[in-house]
Amino acid sequence: MKEYFSDIRGEDAPAVREVKFNGKSRKVYFKRITAGERVQLVSGQKVQIGTKSTMEMDMGDLLKNRHLLVRFSACDEQGTLLFDSVAEVSAEPDWLVNQLAAHADAVNKDDDEPGKS
C-alpha cells in the first residue's frame, strides 16, 4: 500500500530542529509519527463535553473510528479498497490518514446527492 501514496508522501527523512537550553544548543531529529502511533498517544485520554451534562470519550477510540472510516472508504477508480486492514491504515503517516479521513467524511456525509462534495 505504501507505494500507492509514494508520489505524494514525499521523503520521510527526519526533520532537524535546534534545541536550546542554558546557552547551549543541540541538533535533534524528529520523524513524522504514524497514525497508529497517534492512537497510542491519545489512548486513555478523556475529554469532558458540556458542563452540566457530561460525557467522557476515549480519544483513542475516536481515532480508531477514523481509521476504520478510511479503511472502509478509500478506494481506487474501480472501487477496490486501498487498505486490507485497519492496521495498514494505522501504519501510514498521521497527516496522510487525517487528510484521507477528512475526504472520507466529505464523501460520506449525509446529503441528498451521494458522492457530491
Chimera marker file (.cmm) of the C-alpha trace (Angstrom):
<marker_set name="trace">
<marker id="1" x="0.000" y="0.000" z="0.000" r="1" g="1" b="0" radius="0.5"/>
<marker id="2" x="2.846" y="2.413" z="0.709" r="1" g="1" b="0" radius="0.5"/>
<marker id="3" x="3.709" y="2.561" z="-2.994" r="1" g="1" b="0" radius="0.5"/>
<marker id="4" x="0.228" y="3.832" z="-3.892" r="1" g="1" b="0" radius="0.5"/>
<marker id="5" x="0.882" y="7.072" z="-1.990" r="1" g="1" b="0" radius="0.5"/>
<marker id="6" x="4.637" y="7.232" z="-2.682" r="1" g="1" b="0" radius="0.5"/>
<marker id="7" x="4.288" y="10.130" z="-5.125" r="1" g="1" b="0" radius="0.5"/>
<marker id="8" x="2.546" y="12.375" z="-2.569" r="1" g="1" b="0" radius="0.5"/>
<marker id="9" x="4.160" y="11.161" z="0.656" r="1" g="1" b="0" radius="0.5"/>
<marker id="10" x="7.496" y="12.673" z="-0.192" r="1" g="1" b="0" radius="0.5"/>
<marker id="11" x="10.637" y="11.856" z="1.677" r="1" g="1" b="0" radius="0.5"/>
<marker id="12" x="10.188" y="10.598" z="5.215" r="1" g="1" b="0" radius="0.5"/>
<marker id="13" x="13.574" y="11.852" z="6.347" r="1" g="1" b="0" radius="0.5"/>
<marker id="14" x="13.620" y="13.140" z="9.913" r="1" g="1" b="0" radius="0.5"/>
<marker id="15" x="13.382" y="16.905" z="10.311" r="1" g="1" b="0" radius="0.5"/>
<marker id="16" x="16.174" y="18.629" z="12.135" r="1" g="1" b="0" radius="0.5"/>
<marker id="17" x="15.464" y="21.191" z="14.831" r="1" g="1" b="0" radius="0.5"/>
<marker id="18" x="17.729" y="23.067" z="17.176" r="1" g="1" b="0" radius="0.5"/>
<marker id="19" x="17.079" y="22.614" z="20.871" r="1" g="1" b="0" radius="0.5"/>
<marker id="20" x="18.461" y="25.371" z="23.072" r="1" g="1" b="0" radius="0.5"/>
<marker id="21" x="18.950" y="25.373" z="26.827" r="1" g="1" b="0" radius="0.5"/>
<marker id="22" x="21.299" y="27.231" z="29.178" r="1" g="1" b="0" radius="0.5"/>
<marker id="23" x="23.069" y="28.989" z="26.309" r="1" g="1" b="0" radius="0.5"/>
<marker id="24" x="23.861" y="25.714" z="24.557" r="1" g="1" b="0" radius="0.5"/>
<marker id="25" x="22.205" y="24.153" z="21.552" r="1" g="1" b="0" radius="0.5"/>
<marker id="26" x="21.963" y="20.722" z="20.021" r="1" g="1" b="0" radius="0.5"/>
<marker id="27" x="20.534" y="19.468" z="16.758" r="1" g="1" b="0" radius="0.5"/>
<marker id="28" x="17.717" y="16.980" z="17.311" r="1" g="1" b="0" radius="0.5"/>
<marker id="29" x="15.895" y="14.992" z="14.641" r="1" g="1" b="0" radius="0.5"/>
<marker id="30" x="12.176" y="14.273" z="14.595" r="1" g="1" b="0" radius="0.5"/>
<marker id="31" x="10.267" y="11.825" z="12.430" r="1" g="1" b="0" radius="0.5"/>
<marker id="32" x="6.630" y="12.160" z="11.490" r="1" g="1" b="0" radius="0.5"/>
<marker id="33" x="4.534" y="9.792" z="13.544" r="1" g="1" b="0" radius="0.5"/>
<marker id="34" x="2.297" y="7.167" z="12.033" r="1" g="1" b="0" radius="0.5"/>
<marker id="35" x="-1.443" y="7.233" z="12.501" r="1" g="1" b="0" radius="0.5"/>
<marker id="36" x="-1.131" y="4.183" z="14.776" r="1" g="1" b="0" radius="0.5"/>
<marker id="37" x="1.378" y="5.981" z="16.959" r="1" g="1" b="0" radius="0.5"/>
<marker id="38" x="-1.061" y="8.900" z="17.248" r="1" g="1" b="0" radius="0.5"/>
<marker id="39" x="-3.700" y="6.456" z="18.539" r="1" g="1" b="0" radius="0.5"/>
<marker id="40" x="-1.252" y="5.227" z="21.169" r="1" g="1" b="0" radius="0.5"/>
<marker id="41" x="-0.552" y="8.811" z="22.208" r="1" g="1" b="0" radius="0.5"/>
<marker id="42" x="-4.181" y="9.663" z="22.886" r="1" g="1" b="0" radius="0.5"/>
<marker id="43" x="-5.458" y="6.291" z="24.153" r="1" g="1" b="0" radius="0.5"/>
<marker id="44" x="-6.850" y="6.585" z="27.655" r="1" g="1" b="0" radius="0.5"/>
<marker id="45" x="-7.204" y="10.364" z="27.486" r="1" g="1" b="0" radius="0.5"/>
<marker id="46" x="-10.680" y="11.521" z="28.375" r="1" g="1" b="0" radius="0.5"/>
<marker id="47" x="-12.483" y="14.598" z="27.159" r="1" g="1" b="0" radius="0.5"/>
<marker id="48" x="-15.342" y="16.205" z="29.056" r="1" g="1" b="0" radius="0.5"/>
<marker id="49" x="-18.086" y="17.548" z="26.845" r="1" g="1" b="0" radius="0.5"/>
<marker id="50" x="-20.523" y="20.027" z="28.349" r="1" g="1" b="0" radius="0.5"/>
<marker id="51" x="-20.708" y="21.487" z="31.848" r="1" g="1" b="0" radius="0.5"/>
<marker id="52" x="-23.972" y="20.257" z="33.320" r="1" g="1" b="0" radius="0.5"/>
<marker id="53" x="-24.473" y="17.023" z="31.450" r="1" g="1" b="0" radius="0.5"/>
<marker id="54" x="-21.056" y="15.499" z="30.807" r="1" g="1" b="0" radius="0.5"/>
<marker id="55" x="-19.807" y="12.603" z="28.754" r="1" g="1" b="0" radius="0.5"/>
<marker id="56" x="-16.358" y="11.044" z="28.626" r="1" g="1" b="0" radius="0.5"/>
<marker id="57" x="-14.830" y="9.920" z="25.363" r="1" g="1" b="0" radius="0.5"/>
<marker id="58" x="-11.672" y="7.891" z="24.832" r="1" g="1" b="0" radius="0.5"/>
<marker id="59" x="-9.716" y="9.816" z="22.200" r="1" g="1" b="0" radius="0.5"/>
<marker id="60" x="-8.001" y="6.593" z="21.090" r="1" g="1" b="0" radius="0.5"/>
<marker id="61" x="-11.388" y="5.073" z="20.282" r="1" g="1" b="0" radius="0.5"/>
<marker id="62" x="-12.279" y="8.184" z="18.314" r="1" g="1" b="0" radius="0.5"/>
<marker id="63" x="-9.112" y="7.908" z="16.205" r="1" g="1" b="0" radius="0.5"/>
<marker id="64" x="-9.627" y="4.165" z="15.697" r="1" g="1" b="0" radius="0.5"/>
<marker id="65" x="-13.051" y="5.006" z="14.268" r="1" g="1" b="0" radius="0.5"/>
<marker id="66" x="-11.403" y="7.477" z="11.865" r="1" g="1" b="0" radius="0.5"/>
<marker id="67" x="-9.010" y="4.741" z="10.726" r="1" g="1" b="0" radius="0.5"/>
<marker id="68" x="-11.977" y="2.421" z="10.168" r="1" g="1" b="0" radius="0.5"/>
<marker id="69" x="-13.647" y="5.089" z="8.048" r="1" g="1" b="0" radius="0.5"/>
<marker id="70" x="-10.536" y="5.342" z="5.873" r="1" g="1" b="0" radius="0.5"/>
<marker id="71" x="-10.305" y="1.528" z="5.668" r="1" g="1" b="0" radius="0.5"/>
<marker id="72" x="-13.919" y="1.264" z="4.534" r="1" g="1" b="0" radius="0.5"/>
<marker id="73" x="-13.950" y="4.290" z="2.226" r="1" g="1" b="0" radius="0.5"/>
<marker id="74" x="-10.599" y="4.874" z="0.493" r="1" g="1" b="0" radius="0.5"/>
<marker id="75" x="-10.542" y="3.060" z="-2.861" r="1" g="1" b="0" radius="0.5"/>
<marker id="76" x="-9.205" y="3.220" z="-6.390" r="1" g="1" b="0" radius="0.5"/>
<marker id="77" x="-11.147" y="4.251" z="-9.503" r="1" g="1" b="0" radius="0.5"/>
<marker id="78" x="-12.748" y="0.800" z="-9.764" r="1" g="1" b="0" radius="0.5"/>
<marker id="79" x="-13.938" y="0.868" z="-6.144" r="1" g="1" b="0" radius="0.5"/>
<marker id="80" x="-11.328" y="-1.596" z="-4.885" r="1" g="1" b="0" radius="0.5"/>
<marker id="81" x="-10.412" y="-0.711" z="-1.322" r="1" g="1" b="0" radius="0.5"/>
<marker id="82" x="-6.890" y="0.638" z="-0.867" r="1" g="1" b="0" radius="0.5"/>
<marker id="83" x="-6.390" y="-0.890" z="2.571" r="1" g="1" b="0" radius="0.5"/>
<marker id="84" x="-6.872" y="-4.542" z="3.506" r="1" g="1" b="0" radius="0.5"/>
<marker id="85" x="-6.973" y="-3.830" z="7.241" r="1" g="1" b="0" radius="0.5"/>
<marker id="86" x="-7.135" y="-1.081" z="9.828" r="1" g="1" b="0" radius="0.5"/>
<marker id="87" x="-3.536" y="-1.970" z="10.711" r="1" g="1" b="0" radius="0.5"/>
<marker id="88" x="-2.496" y="-0.908" z="7.198" r="1" g="1" b="0" radius="0.5"/>
<marker id="89" x="-4.245" y="2.425" z="7.689" r="1" g="1" b="0" radius="0.5"/>
<marker id="90" x="-2.627" y="2.883" z="11.093" r="1" g="1" b="0" radius="0.5"/>
<marker id="91" x="0.839" y="2.296" z="9.620" r="1" g="1" b="0" radius="0.5"/>
<marker id="92" x="0.510" y="5.324" z="7.339" r="1" g="1" b="0" radius="0.5"/>
<marker id="93" x="1.731" y="8.772" z="8.423" r="1" g="1" b="0" radius="0.5"/>
<marker id="94" x="-0.721" y="10.567" z="10.705" r="1" g="1" b="0" radius="0.5"/>
<marker id="95" x="-1.009" y="13.601" z="8.388" r="1" g="1" b="0" radius="0.5"/>
<marker id="96" x="-1.953" y="11.338" z="5.479" r="1" g="1" b="0" radius="0.5"/>
<marker id="97" x="-4.615" y="9.462" z="7.462" r="1" g="1" b="0" radius="0.5"/>
<marker id="98" x="-6.034" y="12.781" z="8.699" r="1" g="1" b="0" radius="0.5"/>
<marker id="99" x="-6.421" y="14.014" z="5.109" r="1" g="1" b="0" radius="0.5"/>
<marker id="100" x="-7.902" y="10.724" z="3.930" r="1" g="1" b="0" radius="0.5"/>
<marker id="101" x="-10.386" y="10.757" z="6.823" r="1" g="1" b="0" radius="0.5"/>
<marker id="102" x="-11.402" y="14.343" z="6.032" r="1" g="1" b="0" radius="0.5"/>
<marker id="103" x="-12.082" y="13.392" z="2.417" r="1" g="1" b="0" radius="0.5"/>
<marker id="104" x="-13.949" y="10.255" z="3.531" r="1" g="1" b="0" radius="0.5"/>
<marker id="105" x="-16.054" y="12.443" z="5.830" r="1" g="1" b="0" radius="0.5"/>
<marker id="106" x="-16.949" y="14.788" z="2.987" r="1" g="1" b="0" radius="0.5"/>
<marker id="107" x="-17.848" y="11.964" z="0.633" r="1" g="1" b="0" radius="0.5"/>
<marker id="108" x="-19.820" y="10.079" z="3.293" r="1" g="1" b="0" radius="0.5"/>
<marker id="109" x="-21.712" y="12.981" z="4.826" r="1" g="1" b="0" radius="0.5"/>
<marker id="110" x="-25.482" y="12.782" z="4.889" r="1" g="1" b="0" radius="0.5"/>
<marker id="111" x="-26.832" y="14.779" z="1.969" r="1" g="1" b="0" radius="0.5"/>
<marker id="112" x="-29.264" y="14.414" z="-0.887" r="1" g="1" b="0" radius="0.5"/>
<marker id="113" x="-26.644" y="13.641" z="-3.528" r="1" g="1" b="0" radius="0.5"/>
<marker id="114" x="-24.202" y="10.877" z="-2.506" r="1" g="1" b="0" radius="0.5"/>
<marker id="115" x="-20.653" y="11.428" z="-3.758" r="1" g="1" b="0" radius="0.5"/>
<marker id="116" x="-21.118" y="15.166" z="-4.283" r="1" g="1" b="0" radius="0.5"/>
<marker id="117" x="-18.908" y="17.330" z="-2.123" r="1" g="1" b="0" radius="0.5"/>
<link id1="1" id2="2" r="1" g="1" b="0" radius="0.2"/>
<link id1="2" id2="3" r="1" g="1" b="0" radius="0.2"/>
<link id1="3" id2="4" r="1" g="1" b="0" radius="0.2"/>
<link id1="4" id2="5" r="1" g="1" b="0" radius="0.2"/>
<link id1="5" id2="6" r="1" g="1" b="0" radius="0.2"/>
<link id1="6" id2="7" r="1" g="1" b="0" radius="0.2"/>
<link id1="7" id2="8" r="1" g="1" b="0" radius="0.2"/>
<link id1="8" id2="9" r="1" g="1" b="0" radius="0.2"/>
<link id1="9" id2="10" r="1" g="1" b="0" radius="0.2"/>
<link id1="10" id2="11" r="1" g="1" b="0" radius="0.2"/>
<link id1="11" id2="12" r="1" g="1" b="0" radius="0.2"/>
<link id1="12" id2="13" r="1" g="1" b="0" radius="0.2"/>
<link id1="13" id2="14" r="1" g="1" b="0" radius="0.2"/>
<link id1="14" id2="15" r="1" g="1" b="0" radius="0.2"/>
<link id1="15" id2="16" r="1" g="1" b="0" radius="0.2"/>
<link id1="16" id2="17" r="1" g="1" b="0" radius="0.2"/>
<link id1="17" id2="18" r="1" g="1" b="0" radius="0.2"/>
<link id1="18" id2="19" r="1" g="1" b="0" radius="0.2"/>
<link id1="19" id2="20" r="1" g="1" b="0" radius="0.2"/>
<link id1="20" id2="21" r="1" g="1" b="0" radius="0.2"/>
<link id1="21" id2="22" r="1" g="1" b="0" radius="0.2"/>
<link id1="22" id2="23" r="1" g="1" b="0" radius="0.2"/>
<link id1="23" id2="24" r="1" g="1" b="0" radius="0.2"/>
<link id1="24" id2="25" r="1" g="1" b="0" radius="0.2"/>
<link id1="25" id2="26" r="1" g="1" b="0" radius="0.2"/>
<link id1="26" id2="27" r="1" g="1" b="0" radius="0.2"/>
<link id1="27" id2="28" r="1" g="1" b="0" radius="0.2"/>
<link id1="28" id2="29" r="1" g="1" b="0" radius="0.2"/>
<link id1="29" id2="30" r="1" g="1" b="0" radius="0.2"/>
<link id1="30" id2="31" r="1" g="1" b="0" radius="0.2"/>
<link id1="31" id2="32" r="1" g="1" b="0" radius="0.2"/>
<link id1="32" id2="33" r="1" g="1" b="0" radius="0.2"/>
<link id1="33" id2="34" r="1" g="1" b="0" radius="0.2"/>
<link id1="34" id2="35" r="1" g="1" b="0" radius="0.2"/>
<link id1="35" id2="36" r="1" g="1" b="0" radius="0.2"/>
<link id1="36" id2="37" r="1" g="1" b="0" radius="0.2"/>
<link id1="37" id2="38" r="1" g="1" b="0" radius="0.2"/>
<link id1="38" id2="39" r="1" g="1" b="0" radius="0.2"/>
<link id1="39" id2="40" r="1" g="1" b="0" radius="0.2"/>
<link id1="40" id2="41" r="1" g="1" b="0" radius="0.2"/>
<link id1="41" id2="42" r="1" g="1" b="0" radius="0.2"/>
<link id1="42" id2="43" r="1" g="1" b="0" radius="0.2"/>
<link id1="43" id2="44" r="1" g="1" b="0" radius="0.2"/>
<link id1="44" id2="45" r="1" g="1" b="0" radius="0.2"/>
<link id1="45" id2="46" r="1" g="1" b="0" radius="0.2"/>
<link id1="46" id2="47" r="1" g="1" b="0" radius="0.2"/>
<link id1="47" id2="48" r="1" g="1" b="0" radius="0.2"/>
<link id1="48" id2="49" r="1" g="1" b="0" radius="0.2"/>
<link id1="49" id2="50" r="1" g="1" b="0" radius="0.2"/>
<link id1="50" id2="51" r="1" g="1" b="0" radius="0.2"/>
<link id1="51" id2="52" r="1" g="1" b="0" radius="0.2"/>
<link id1="52" id2="53" r="1" g="1" b="0" radius="0.2"/>
<link id1="53" id2="54" r="1" g="1" b="0" radius="0.2"/>
<link id1="54" id2="55" r="1" g="1" b="0" radius="0.2"/>
<link id1="55" id2="56" r="1" g="1" b="0" radius="0.2"/>
<link id1="56" id2="57" r="1" g="1" b="0" radius="0.2"/>
<link id1="57" id2="58" r="1" g="1" b="0" radius="0.2"/>
<link id1="58" id2="59" r="1" g="1" b="0" radius="0.2"/>
<link id1="59" id2="60" r="1" g="1" b="0" radius="0.2"/>
<link id1="60" id2="61" r="1" g="1" b="0" radius="0.2"/>
<link id1="61" id2="62" r="1" g="1" b="0" radius="0.2"/>
<link id1="62" id2="63" r="1" g="1" b="0" radius="0.2"/>
<link id1="63" id2="64" r="1" g="1" b="0" radius="0.2"/>
<link id1="64" id2="65" r="1" g="1" b="0" radius="0.2"/>
<link id1="65" id2="66" r="1" g="1" b="0" radius="0.2"/>
<link id1="66" id2="67" r="1" g="1" b="0" radius="0.2"/>
<link id1="67" id2="68" r="1" g="1" b="0" radius="0.2"/>
<link id1="68" id2="69" r="1" g="1" b="0" radius="0.2"/>
<link id1="69" id2="70" r="1" g="1" b="0" radius="0.2"/>
<link id1="70" id2="71" r="1" g="1" b="0" radius="0.2"/>
<link id1="71" id2="72" r="1" g="1" b="0" radius="0.2"/>
<link id1="72" id2="73" r="1" g="1" b="0" radius="0.2"/>
<link id1="73" id2="74" r="1" g="1" b="0" radius="0.2"/>
<link id1="74" id2="75" r="1" g="1" b="0" radius="0.2"/>
<link id1="75" id2="76" r="1" g="1" b="0" radius="0.2"/>
<link id1="76" id2="77" r="1" g="1" b="0" radius="0.2"/>
<link id1="77" id2="78" r="1" g="1" b="0" radius="0.2"/>
<link id1="78" id2="79" r="1" g="1" b="0" radius="0.2"/>
<link id1="79" id2="80" r="1" g="1" b="0" radius="0.2"/>
<link id1="80" id2="81" r="1" g="1" b="0" radius="0.2"/>
<link id1="81" id2="82" r="1" g="1" b="0" radius="0.2"/>
<link id1="82" id2="83" r="1" g="1" b="0" radius="0.2"/>
<link id1="83" id2="84" r="1" g="1" b="0" radius="0.2"/>
<link id1="84" id2="85" r="1" g="1" b="0" radius="0.2"/>
<link id1="85" id2="86" r="1" g="1" b="0" radius="0.2"/>
<link id1="86" id2="87" r="1" g="1" b="0" radius="0.2"/>
<link id1="87" id2="88" r="1" g="1" b="0" radius="0.2"/>
<link id1="88" id2="89" r="1" g="1" b="0" radius="0.2"/>
<link id1="89" id2="90" r="1" g="1" b="0" radius="0.2"/>
<link id1="90" id2="91" r="1" g="1" b="0" radius="0.2"/>
<link id1="91" id2="92" r="1" g="1" b="0" radius="0.2"/>
<link id1="92" id2="93" r="1" g="1" b="0" radius="0.2"/>
<link id1="93" id2="94" r="1" g="1" b="0" radius="0.2"/>
<link id1="94" id2="95" r="1" g="1" b="0" radius="0.2"/>
<link id1="95" id2="96" r="1" g="1" b="0" radius="0.2"/>
<link id1="96" id2="97" r="1" g="1" b="0" radius="0.2"/>
<link id1="97" id2="98" r="1" g="1" b="0" radius="0.2"/>
<link id1="98" id2="99" r="1" g="1" b="0" radius="0.2"/>
<link id1="99" id2="100" r="1" g="1" b="0" radius="0.2"/>
<link id1="100" id2="101" r="1" g="1" b="0" radius="0.2"/>
<link id1="101" id2="102" r="1" g="1" b="0" radius="0.2"/>
<link id1="102" id2="103" r="1" g="1" b="0" radius="0.2"/>
<link id1="103" id2="104" r="1" g="1" b="0" radius="0.2"/>
<link id1="104" id2="105" r="1" g="1" b="0" radius="0.2"/>
<link id1="105" id2="106" r="1" g="1" b="0" radius="0.2"/>
<link id1="106" id2="107" r="1" g="1" b="0" radius="0.2"/>
<link id1="107" id2="108" r="1" g="1" b="0" radius="0.2"/>
<link id1="108" id2="109" r="1" g="1" b="0" radius="0.2"/>
<link id1="109" id2="110" r="1" g="1" b="0" radius="0.2"/>
<link id1="110" id2="111" r="1" g="1" b="0" radius="0.2"/>
<link id1="111" id2="112" r="1" g="1" b="0" radius="0.2"/>
<link id1="112" id2="113" r="1" g="1" b="0" radius="0.2"/>
<link id1="113" id2="114" r="1" g="1" b="0" radius="0.2"/>
<link id1="114" id2="115" r="1" g="1" b="0" radius="0.2"/>
<link id1="115" id2="116" r="1" g="1" b="0" radius="0.2"/>
<link id1="116" id2="117" r="1" g="1" b="0" radius="0.2"/>
</marker_set>
